[in-house]
Amino acid sequence: MSRNFEELDYQETPLGALSLRRRRMLSLGGAEVYEVQLGDAFLMSSLFHEVEVALAHLGLGELKDPACDVVVGGLGLGYTAAAALEHAELVSLLVIDALQPVIDWHQQGLAPLGPKLTGDPRCRLLCADFFSAARAPEGFDPEEPGRLFHAVLLDIDHSPRDLLHPTNATVYEPEGLRALANQLHPGGVFALWSNDAPDDNFLAALDQVFATTRAHIVSFPNPLLERNCESTVYVATKD
């Protein structure tokens, strides 16, 4: 195997074959890039992480009280979780991922941000189904059923319409959003990353549940395409 490409881990999971890869992009001056692939789909690349960071800062920036307990749905390469930990007054961070190998990458130091996440006592990594927990009365934290949070930051599906699994769809509908909102403190925030342009139907669903909703378009440079690309961060605040 070439030193310019290395598969750091490969696992068969219930969602398909999962791999963590590291490559050197010679076209970018030998920059080291980490990639996560599930089946035939590329889930994430360290080459593009501006929107994952923006998800944390835009979501937590809407909170009136910066002292907060936060849930992140989807660990990936850890950029959203790491950005949340940059908020000095954050009290606790619960990061939920359905795939144990992804958590193992961070705990074993295979993922570049792993030491930052696992070395921060505010951060806990949990292998669980975010979408089932979002709908359940017991909530997100199995150690404290019914616990409320100040913010939920979600980065799992490609968009509310482009899903990794069809059963995830219910959380993006009014009934599912209400169940999720019930796990937030008053004034709490739900924020979501989407690879698509703002979706009027999803904004309408958010409007049925939350007091305020916003769709932020986040632009970021794509050196492979030699142009800027755009994604959306939705931020909704509970009354």
C-alpha positions as CSV (number, residue, x, y, z in Angstrom):
1,M,0.0,0.0,0.0
2,S,1.3,3.4,-0.9
3,R,2.4,5.8,1.9
4,N,0.1,8.3,0.2
5,F,-2.9,6.2,1.1
6,E,-3.7,4.1,4.2
7,E,-6.9,2.5,5.4
8,L,-6.6,2.9,9.1
9,D,-9.7,0.7,10.0
10,Y,-12.3,-1.3,8.2
11,Q,-15.4,-2.7,9.9
12,E,-18.6,-4.4,8.8
13,T,-21.6,-2.7,10.6
14,P,-25.4,-3.0,10.5
15,L,-25.4,0.1,8.2
16,G,-22.7,-1.3,5.8
17,A,-19.0,-1.4,5.4
18,L,-17.3,1.4,7.4
19,S,-13.7,2.6,6.8
20,L,-11.4,5.3,8.1
21,R,-8.8,6.4,5.6
22,R,-5.8,8.7,5.5
23,R,-4.3,10.0,2.3
24,R,-1.8,12.6,1.2
25,M,-3.2,15.0,-1.3
26,L,-0.3,15.7,-3.6
27,S,-2.3,18.2,-5.6
28,L,-2.6,20.2,-2.3
29,G,1.0,20.2,-1.4
30,G,0.9,16.8,0.4
31,A,-1.8,17.8,2.9
32,E,-2.9,14.9,5.1
33,V,-6.6,14.2,4.8
34,Y,-8.8,11.9,6.8
35,E,-12.0,10.4,5.2
36,V,-14.9,8.3,6.5
37,Q,-16.7,6.1,4.1
38,L,-19.9,4.0,4.7
39,G,-20.7,1.7,1.9
40,D,-20.3,3.6,-1.3
41,A,-20.9,7.0,0.3
42,F,-18.3,9.4,1.7
43,L,-19.6,10.6,5.0
44,M,-16.9,13.1,5.8
45,S,-13.5,14.5,4.9
46,S,-11.2,16.6,7.1
47,L,-10.7,18.6,4.0
48,F,-14.2,20.1,4.5
49,H,-15.2,20.8,8.1
50,E,-16.1,24.5,8.2
51,V,-19.8,23.7,8.3
52,E,-19.5,21.2,11.1
53,V,-17.7,23.9,13.1
54,A,-20.3,26.5,12.2
55,L,-23.1,24.1,13.4
56,A,-21.7,24.3,16.9
57,H,-21.0,28.0,17.0
58,L,-24.2,29.1,15.3
59,G,-26.3,26.7,17.5
60,L,-24.7,27.6,20.9
61,G,-24.5,31.2,19.9
62,E,-28.3,31.4,20.2
63,L,-28.3,30.4,23.8
64,K,-29.1,33.2,26.3
65,D,-27.0,31.4,29.0
66,P,-23.7,30.1,27.8
67,A,-23.5,27.6,30.7
68,C,-25.0,24.7,28.9
69,D,-25.4,20.9,28.6
70,V,-25.3,19.8,25.0
71,V,-26.0,16.8,22.9
72,V,-24.2,16.2,19.6
73,G,-25.8,13.6,17.3
74,G,-23.2,12.1,15.1
75,L,-19.5,11.9,16.0
76,G,-17.8,11.5,12.6
77,L,-14.3,13.0,12.7
78,G,-15.3,15.1,15.7
79,Y,-15.3,18.6,14.4
80,T,-18.7,19.6,15.8
81,A,-17.9,18.2,19.2
82,A,-14.5,19.8,19.3
83,A,-16.0,23.2,18.3
84,A,-18.6,22.9,21.1
85,L,-15.8,22.3,23.6
86,E,-14.3,25.6,22.6
87,H,-17.1,27.3,24.5
88,A,-15.4,27.7,27.8
89,E,-18.7,27.8,29.8
90,L,-20.1,24.6,28.3
91,V,-20.8,22.3,31.3
92,S,-21.2,18.9,29.6
93,L,-21.2,17.4,26.1
94,L,-22.8,14.1,25.3
95,V,-21.8,12.8,21.8
96,I,-24.0,10.1,20.4
97,D,-23.0,7.8,17.5
98,A,-24.7,4.6,16.3
99,L,-21.4,3.0,15.2
100,Q,-19.1,1.8,17.9
101,P,-16.1,1.7,15.5
102,V,-16.3,5.5,15.1
103,I,-16.1,5.9,18.9
104,D,-13.2,3.5,19.0
105,W,-11.3,5.6,16.4
106,H,-11.4,8.5,18.8
107,Q,-10.6,6.5,21.9
108,Q,-7.7,4.8,20.2
109,G,-6.3,8.0,18.7
110,L,-6.8,7.0,15.1
111,A,-9.0,10.1,14.5
112,P,-7.0,13.3,14.7
113,L,-9.3,15.0,17.2
114,G,-9.7,11.9,19.4
115,P,-7.2,13.1,22.1
116,K,-9.0,16.5,22.4
117,L,-12.4,14.9,22.9
118,T,-11.4,12.0,25.1
119,G,-9.1,14.2,27.2
120,D,-11.8,16.7,28.1
121,P,-13.7,15.7,31.2
122,R,-16.8,17.5,30.0
123,C,-17.1,15.2,27.0
124,R,-18.7,11.7,27.0
125,L,-19.0,9.5,23.9
126,L,-22.1,7.2,23.8
127,C,-22.9,4.4,21.3
128,A,-26.6,4.6,20.8
129,D,-29.3,5.4,18.2
130,F,-29.8,9.2,18.3
131,F,-33.1,9.0,16.5
132,S,-34.7,6.4,18.8
133,A,-33.5,8.5,21.8
134,A,-34.9,11.7,20.3
135,R,-38.3,10.1,20.2
136,A,-38.2,8.3,23.6
137,P,-39.5,9.8,26.8
138,E,-36.3,8.6,28.6
139,G,-34.3,10.9,26.4
140,F,-30.7,11.0,25.3
141,D,-28.8,10.1,28.5
142,P,-29.3,6.5,29.7
143,E,-27.5,7.4,33.0
144,E,-30.2,10.1,33.7
145,P,-33.5,9.3,32.1
146,G,-35.6,12.4,31.4
147,R,-32.6,14.7,31.6
148,L,-33.1,18.0,29.7
149,F,-30.4,19.7,27.6
150,H,-29.8,23.3,26.5
151,A,-28.9,22.4,22.9
152,V,-29.0,19.5,20.5
153,L,-26.7,19.7,17.5
154,L,-27.4,17.1,14.7
155,D,-25.0,16.1,12.0
156,I,-25.9,12.6,10.8
157,D,-28.0,12.6,7.6
158,H,-27.0,14.5,4.5
159,S,-30.2,16.6,4.8
160,P,-33.7,16.2,6.1
161,R,-34.6,14.6,2.8
162,D,-31.3,12.7,2.0
163,L,-31.2,10.1,4.8
164,L,-28.8,7.4,5.8
165,H,-31.8,5.3,6.8
166,P,-35.5,5.8,6.0
167,T,-36.6,5.5,9.7
168,N,-34.7,8.7,10.5
169,A,-37.3,10.7,8.6
170,T,-39.7,10.9,11.6
171,V,-37.4,13.2,13.6
172,Y,-37.6,15.8,10.8
173,E,-41.4,15.8,10.9
174,P,-43.5,18.0,13.3
175,E,-44.3,15.1,15.6
176,G,-40.7,14.0,15.9
177,L,-39.5,17.6,16.3
178,R,-42.0,18.0,19.2
179,A,-40.6,14.9,20.9
180,L,-37.0,16.3,20.5
181,A,-38.1,19.8,21.7
182,N,-39.5,18.2,24.9
183,Q,-35.9,17.2,25.7
184,L,-34.8,20.8,25.7
185,H,-34.9,23.4,28.5
186,P,-37.0,26.5,27.8
187,G,-35.0,28.7,25.4
188,G,-33.1,25.6,24.2
189,V,-31.8,25.2,20.7
190,F,-32.0,22.6,18.0
191,A,-29.4,23.0,15.2
192,L,-29.0,20.8,12.2
193,W,-26.4,20.5,9.4
194,S,-27.7,19.9,5.8
195,N,-25.7,19.5,2.6
196,D,-28.7,20.9,0.6
197,A,-30.0,24.4,0.1
198,P,-32.6,25.7,2.6
199,D,-35.7,23.5,2.5
200,D,-39.0,25.5,2.8
201,N,-41.0,22.4,3.8
202,F,-38.5,21.6,6.6
203,L,-38.5,25.2,7.8
204,A,-42.3,25.1,7.9
205,A,-42.1,21.9,10.1
206,L,-39.7,23.7,12.4
207,D,-42.0,26.7,12.6
208,Q,-44.8,24.4,13.9
209,V,-42.7,23.5,16.9
210,F,-40.2,26.2,17.7
211,A,-40.5,29.8,18.5
212,T,-37.8,31.0,16.1
213,T,-36.2,29.3,13.1
214,R,-33.3,30.4,10.9
215,A,-31.5,28.8,7.9
216,H,-27.9,30.0,7.7
217,I,-26.1,29.4,4.4
218,V,-22.4,28.6,5.1
219,S,-19.9,29.0,2.3
220,F,-16.6,27.2,2.4
221,P,-13.7,26.8,-0.1
222,N,-13.4,23.5,-2.0
223,P,-9.8,23.2,-3.2
224,L,-10.7,20.1,-5.3
225,L,-13.3,22.0,-7.3
226,E,-11.4,25.3,-7.1
227,R,-14.5,27.2,-6.0
228,N,-16.7,27.8,-3.0
229,C,-19.4,25.4,-2.0
230,E,-22.4,26.0,0.3
231,S,-24.3,24.0,3.0
232,T,-27.1,25.0,5.4
233,V,-27.2,25.2,9.2
234,Y,-30.8,25.3,10.6
235,V,-31.1,26.9,14.1
236,A,-34.4,26.6,15.9
237,T,-35.1,28.0,19.4
238,K,-37.7,26.7,21.9
239,D,-40.1,29.2,23.4
